[in-house]
Amino acid sequence: MENEGDVPSRGNPHRDAGSFLARVENIVGKQRLLTDLDTRRLYSTDFSEIEMQTAIAVIRPRNTQEISEIICVAAETGVAITARGGGMSYTLGYVPRDENTAVLDMTSMNAIRIHAEDRLIEIEPGATWAQVHEALRSTGLRIGCMGTMSGIAATVGGGLGNNATGHGRGDITDDLMGLEAVLGDGSVILTGALSTNPERPVLRSYGPDLTGLFTHDAGVFGVKTRAVFRLHPKPEGVAFVCYGFADASDLVRALCEVERLGVMASNMAFSNYHHRLFATMKPSPDEAKAVARSVMEMAPSKLRGLSSLFSLARPGGFNYLLKWPFSTFGVIDAYDQATADKMARAAGAVMRRHGGVKLPSSLGVAFRAQPYMPIERLMIGVDGECTIPTNCGVALSQSEALLNAVENFFAENEADMKAHDVTWTRLFLTSKGGFGMEPILYWNDRPSALRMAQLSSERRAEFEAKPENKSSRDFALDLRRRLVERVDTLHPYHFQIGKYYDYHSALQSDAAWRALVKFKDTLDPSGLLNPGGLGLG
């Protein structure tokens, strides 16, 4: 018997994978229907290291019509569908939970259309943040949220399903005007401003706005095929606030007080592990030229640009970070340089009051010029370890409680971590009145096929003969699970939910859960869209 609030089992009991594959081949063509085992396994895993089901196929649709037809066939044949972007999930976001699941590889749908006069940009879900950044480079315009550090591979569609934040101001929803998505019966829905004016979407909430229901939804309500965002002029004034800290509590207090000022576009902090990472990064000549070009383009004046380049070219690179346990870099955008500098002075005074020591601005300059890190540096550690993050955020008033909970947890597990050769570090981020912390675990192991796929051929050769270390991996995954349980008493929010976090228990209203279940049943009556995402289906 089902308990109140449980999700009923749904789906077509008659599953005909053979018929599904044959009919989909007629829709997309043989070259865009991949059924070899290696590809299916690769596209059925994420960085969580948790194994579920292997997809029956990887499909590469080219447009909304093809996706609509594929979903109609899936509903008729009982096959489930998950949509995958750049594959940067670490919460089982697109990983098939059920047998007879096909994965839509959305990266072929990556068109970007800029409507500068109306200050709008239309983006297909397979476009990466780096591609959007490049498309806007010469326009003098940008989206407030510039995406995640993994933006070389992470896509806008994945960001919509996971509420991306990171570089720039706020999160992905702040400038989102509306969405196009394909529902579980193959019909196409337009939301927000697109629903009333698809050609010139201006007012998102003209009547009830459904857009929010399709964001941070882990893809369970529809396959997103198009999004429109509001654009803003690039700021004429840019300033950087970079400080070193000896103590984590002082750093957190400074970050939160600066967040309350409301002056920062980005406000991130790192600990000593990432200082080592930055100190070892040596850009190629081509990468250095690209960064130099970006620095000059974003500078409010030639003199300011040359000053920023000088900061980047300082002897020793980022080695100055190695003396500090913690560092923070903030970016301030303003109408003009005088205003940006005034805001930076106010933020700097807060940093110094909490024990911060002013650092060169090179880290801030580097991240604004090139916001996205090579994926292999995110998924493989400095010493060749495998890595996995866990993000959690709380209200500013709870920041020290979260810090203490995390620090105490790792102190309690220090001996066992040492025995299993597992280490950790953390990132910090404040945004929209919240404080975020991202503990990252590292363990020595042979990289998974997904991690190996992110490596250059030269680096891949380093790991080919490396043995698996299942004991350390299992310990790290269990440590992560227990960490999530420890901080859950603070009711944290997470930027990826997927199938990993217990979203049902996080909701403080039973009525909200029942409404979501009914909404899912209405939009996806066969329960075929990413079963298990958010705990639905």
Helices and strands as residue ranges (DSSP letters): H 17-28, G 30-32, E 33-34, H 37-42, E 57-59, H 64-77, E 80-84, E 101-105, G 106-108, E 112-115, G 116-118, E 120-123, H 129-136, E 141-142, E 145-147, H 156-162, E 167-168, E 176-182, E 188-190, H 193-196, G 211-214, E 223-230, E 232-233, E 237-245, H 248-261, E 266-271, H 272-280, H 285-298, H 302-312, G 319-323, E 326-334, H 337-353, E 357-358, H 362-369, H 375-379, E 386-389, E 392-395, G 396-398, H 399-412, H 414-419, E 422-431, E 434-443, H 449-453, H 457-463, H 470-487, G 488-490, H 503-506, H 510-523, G 533-535
